[in-house]
Amino acid sequence: MFIESGQIKYKTNVDIGGKARNLLKLEDLEMNVPSWFVIPSHVLQSTPIEKIKYALENHQLIVQNKGARFAVRSSAIDEDGIKASFAGQFETLLNVDVHNLMDAIQEVRRSANSDRVLQYRKNKGLSEHQEIAVIIQLMVDAEISGVAFGADPITGDNDSKIISAVYGLGEGLVSGDLNADNYKIKKDGIDKTIVEKEYAFAVNSDYDGISKIKISEEMVSKPVMQDDQLKEVAYVLDLLGREFKLPQDVEFAYFKEKLFLLQTRPITTLDTKEENHQFIIWDNSNIIESYPGVTTPLTFSFIIKMYEAVYRQFALLMGVHLKEVNANKDVFSNMLGLIQGRVYYNLLSWYKALSLLPGYSLNASFMEKMMGVKERFELKKQKSFSKGMAWLRLGQSIFKIGYNLITLSSQRTKFHREVDSTIQRYQSMDFEVLTPEELMDHYKEFENVLLTKWKAPLVNDFFAMIYFGILEKITKTWLKSENKHIHNDLLCGSNDIISTEPVQRILEISSEILKSNEAKDFFIMNSSEVIWEAIQQKKYPNVSEKIQSYLSLFGDRCVGELKLETLSYNQQPDVFVEIIKSYVQQGIVSSHRESGIEKKLREDANEIVRTAFRWNLFKKGIFNYVLRVTRSMVSGRENLRYERTRAFGMVRKMFASIGRKLYKKGLINHERDVFYLTQEEIFDFIKGTAVSVSLKALIKIRKEEFLKYENMPSPSERISTNGMVYVNNNFFAGPRGEKLSGDIKGVGCCPGRIRGKVRVVNHPNECTSLNGDILVTSSTDPGWVTLFPTASAILVERGSMLSHSAIVSRELGIPCIVGITGLLEVLKTGDEVEMDGSTGELIVLSNE
């Protein structure tokens, strides 16, 4: 009825499931595996419960270990395979006594039909249901527990082995409840990350359960594993990698200095990697701010062309020779990727492009901070030059970089002027009277402006990245302040950032309405559609003028403002009116900024600087120069982004007009269906070079595909792929332990200690006010700024020190933390937290 530990002949038996087959293979290799047996799936399906229970009670392993405890685990037919590990999907019950084994078996079996398993199968493209076998295994009273990978599961590096280990049972490691030591074993040695380990999980003295116990003080800071143990586990990983033909993910334990293997499976994040296939890391830590959620084909086809053109231009500006830029055309044409409808940076291309510039390692470090990249992607090959050529290139680059730095102020002024004049000229056009051919020609002319006049934003972004990194370094080394984020405080209180102007204007509108009880009651009592009609009729002239002025300047500044499919406030003014209405209802007429928080932060930081450099005029001069330039670059970065928003708004308007014309001619089913075509498909259809003229059929396929992406969980923030990107690669493979628990830490952006309830908001249109709750979200873009004044604090899962939420929160004086990995896995609306925007620390006080 059961298949026993050691019965090697069954190691290919499908009916016992993947986990059990792998245990038999381990025993065939003479590995130490705790005694176990498995109940095959057909037995669980066809055998009466009482008969299984009787066989259990009389099984040799049970009879000989009546006082022992057992682990009851799943072993699905397709579990622990190459394509799907099912890690954490099925129930696993530990420390089960003999009297409760049958209940545990049934609970594990029932978990095969849980919602999370069904969703996992759907995501993996697996059959909806498969029966599972169930393993009963003797528990090891582990002194050390760990997980080991035969290759780096994040970067895919086959030359590295990763081991995480804790004291005691492995429950705390798998759940993420305990801090773990981490070891990276490479050919040239072992990199150790040793953490404070205050607790461990252990079996109770009376064997009635598992408890979290305190570690003795002398053990807290000591490494969990010794070098000889690490080498032993590394040897096992090498052996298993050779035997299984793939790097393995192994759970292990040490008991009385003896190594036990509890299970092994292929590292599914590596899939079928081969040495000659191209390995790429994809990251959307920062770009999700600009392109949140699913992005349509039209937007992606537009922006990938823009990124290629502007970064080719940037390389030339920085002194890279045209011949070298042309030789790397594939690098520049692949700066972005689209994975299940989400926009990602292709880090292989970004690092290759950056390596063309002098000072690669320094620039890479600064770029990572600006983009919020948490782990470097190391290039295996970098182009080398002769010593003479290297010095010549360095000299040329320094000259061009210096020239661009000196002339940047005038470049910015010229850029604003040229973009503004171009947009004004296009705003005067009536797109509705133009033919599709004429609109295409006007678009190409406008695109040429975008591609050739984008010098100032590129140069400014580069210097913002460099100077912000330098400021952070010298504040740490020269000031030696207890305030680790003093460089943030020094950037507070700039009055020249346009991103905060929309908030100030909305507050002015709200204040104007609240001056009149009649106007106040009208806004509170009526729908946004009725209010907008009254605004057009100038029922309240001063209010109407202010709202029209706002829409003229900031009507394209909305959530997802860089996505062409987004409906802007100019296109849906009633949505903007709803925001005004919420401010009026709550009587909001001032922001955190008016409390002077950001001014005090800046003054306090300036005083620390003055004290530190009182007797060192040389350092003081250097520091003040770096600070002044950094402030200018960071402000310029936000202000230049506004011009990009206006330009993208004009592109949106042109393609929306083309969509209406295609719809009127019956070529598409809805005017907004145009966003499911690429730019090239639209223009090829207009020019007569299309390979498919059935636009409706093409759009139908796209809409079905992208609707599926909308309903799927978002892919991981960081993804590794090998070979063909859309084949045999796992887009949901984040690092183990991505879900956080206990106290959480991110990047503090704006100081302030706030205690309160959180409100999780996935899209700002979900609510018009937070009523003083702490805003919790995945990412923000400039369109979120209207919601900020209603929050007491801001917590963002993604982002960096130079992301929009970080910069604007500093300007508005709202405490903020960004880059909190796994935040949305931990918090839900109603949870109470305490956050410190200075240190980046977040404490969960209670869960709803």
TAHUTA-V528820 format. One record per backbone hydrogen bond with DSSP energy under -1.0 kcal/mol. NH is the residue of the N-H (numbers start at 1). CO is the residue of the C=O. If there is no record, write none. Layout:
NH_CO, NH_CO
This chain:
3_38, 5_36, 7_4, 8_6, 10_7, 11_8, 13_10, 16_13, 17_14, 18_76, 21_17, 22_18, 23_19, 24_20, 25_21, 26_22, 27_23, 28_24, 29_25, 30_27, 31_26, 37_136, 38_3, 39_134, 41_15, 44_40, 45_41, 46_42, 47_43, 52_48, 53_49, 54_50, 55_51, 56_52, 57_53, 58_54, 59_56, 63_59, 64_60, 68_65, 70_96, 71_137, 72_93, 73_135, 75_133, 77_131, 79_76, 81_84, 89_86, 93_72, 96_70, 100_97, 104_100, 105_101, 106_102, 107_103, 108_104, 109_105, 110_106, 111_107, 112_109, 113_110, 114_111, 118_114, 119_115, 120_116, 121_117, 122_118, 123_119, 124_120, 126_121, 133_75, 134_39, 135_73, 136_37, 137_71, 138_35, 139_69, 142_140, 143_254, 144_254, 145_166, 146_252, 147_164, 148_250, 149_162, 150_248, 152_157, 156_152, 160_157, 161_185, 162_149, 163_183, 164_147, 165_181, 166_145, 168_143, 169_201, 174_170, 175_171, 178_172, 181_165, 182_193, 183_163, 184_191, 185_161, 186_189, 189_186, 191_184, 193_182, 197_220, 200_213, 202_211, 204_209, 207_204, 211_202, 213_200, 215_198, 219_216, 230_226, 231_227, 232_228, 233_229, 234_230, 235_231, 236_232, 237_233, 238_234, 239_235, 240_236, 241_237, 242_238, 243_239, 244_240, 249_265, 250_148, 251_263, 252_146, 253_260, 254_144, 255_258, 258_255, 260_253, 261_32, 262_251, 263_251, 265_249, 267_247, 268_266, 270_267, 277_274, 280_721, 282_719, 283_345, 284_717, 288_284, 289_286, 291_287, 295_341, 298_675, 300_296, 301_297, 302_298, 303_299, 304_300, 306_302, 307_303, 308_304, 309_305, 310_306, 311_307, 312_308, 313_309, 314_310, 315_311, 316_312, 317_313, 318_314, 319_316, 320_315, 325_321, 326_322, 327_323, 329_326, 332_328, 333_329, 334_331, 337_344, 339_342, 342_339, 344_337, 345_283, 346_335, 347_281, 347_345, 350_346, 351_347, 352_348, 353_349, 354_350, 355_351, 357_354, 363_359, 364_360, 365_361, 366_362, 367_363, 368_364, 369_365, 370_366, 371_367, 373_368, 390_386, 391_387, 392_388, 393_389, 394_390, 395_391, 396_392, 397_393, 398_394, 399_395, 400_396, 401_397, 402_398, 403_399, 404_400, 405_401, 406_402, 407_403, 411_407, 412_408, 413_409, 414_410, 415_411, 416_412, 417_413, 418_414, 419_415, 420_416, 421_417, 422_418, 423_419, 424_420, 425_421, 426_422, 427_423, 428_424, 429_426, 433_430, 434_431, 439_435, 440_436, 441_437, 442_438, 443_439, 444_440, 445_441, 446_442, 447_443, 448_444, 449_445, 450_446, 451_447, 452_448, 453_449, 458_454, 459_455, 460_456, 461_457, 462_458, 463_459, 464_460, 465_461, 466_462, 467_463, 468_464, 469_465, 470_466, 471_467, 472_468, 473_469, 474_470, 475_471, 476_472, 477_473, 478_474, 484_482, 486_483, 488_485, 489_485, 490_486, 491_488, 492_489, 500_497, 501_498, 504_500, 505_501, 506_502, 507_503, 508_504, 509_505, 510_506, 511_507, 512_508, 513_509, 514_510, 516_513, 520_516, 521_517, 522_518, 523_519, 524_520, 525_521, 526_522, 531_527, 532_528, 533_529, 534_530, 535_531, 536_532, 537_533, 538_535, 539_534, 544_540, 545_541, 546_542, 547_543, 548_544, 549_545, 550_546, 551_547, 552_548, 553_549, 554_550, 555_551, 557_554, 558_556, 561_558, 563_560, 566_563, 569_555, 570_555, 572_568, 575_572, 577_573, 578_574, 579_575, 580_576, 581_577, 582_578, 583_579, 584_580, 585_581, 586_582, 588_583, 594_591, 595_592, 596_593, 600_596, 601_597, 602_598, 603_599, 604_600, 605_601, 606_602, 607_603, 608_604, 609_605, 610_606, 611_607, 612_608, 613_609, 616_613, 620_616, 621_617, 622_618, 623_619, 624_620, 625_621, 626_622, 627_623, 628_624, 629_625, 630_626, 631_627, 632_628, 633_629, 634_630, 635_631, 636_632, 637_633, 638_634, 639_635, 640_636, 641_637, 642_638, 644_640, 645_641, 646_642, 647_643, 648_644, 649_645, 650_646, 651_647, 652_648, 653_649, 654_650, 655_651, 656_652, 657_653, 658_654, 659_655, 660_656, 661_657, 662_658, 663_659, 664_660, 665_661, 666_663, 667_662, 673_670, 675_672, 676_673, 677_674, 682_678, 683_679, 684_680, 685_681, 686_682, 687_683, 688_684, 689_684, 695_693, 698_694, 699_695, 700_696, 701_697, 702_698, 703_699, 704_700, 705_701, 706_702, 707_703, 708_704, 709_705, 710_706, 711_707, 716_731, 719_282, 721_280, 723_278, 727_724, 734_732, 738_735, 744_842, 746_840, 747_818, 749_816, 750_816, 754_835, 756_833, 758_831, 759_774, 761_776, 766_763, 767_764, 772_790, 773_770, 774_757, 775_793, 776_759, 777_795, 784_781, 785_782, 787_784, 790_787, 791_788, 792_773, 794_815, 795_775, 796_817, 797_777, 798_778, 803_800, 807_803, 808_804, 809_805, 810_806, 811_807, 812_808, 813_809, 814_809, 816_750, 817_794, 818_747, 819_798, 820_796, 821_819, 823_820, 825_822, 826_823, 827_823, 830_758, 831_828, 832_846, 833_756, 834_843, 835_754, 836_841, 837_752, 840_836, 842_744, 843_834, 845_832, 846_832
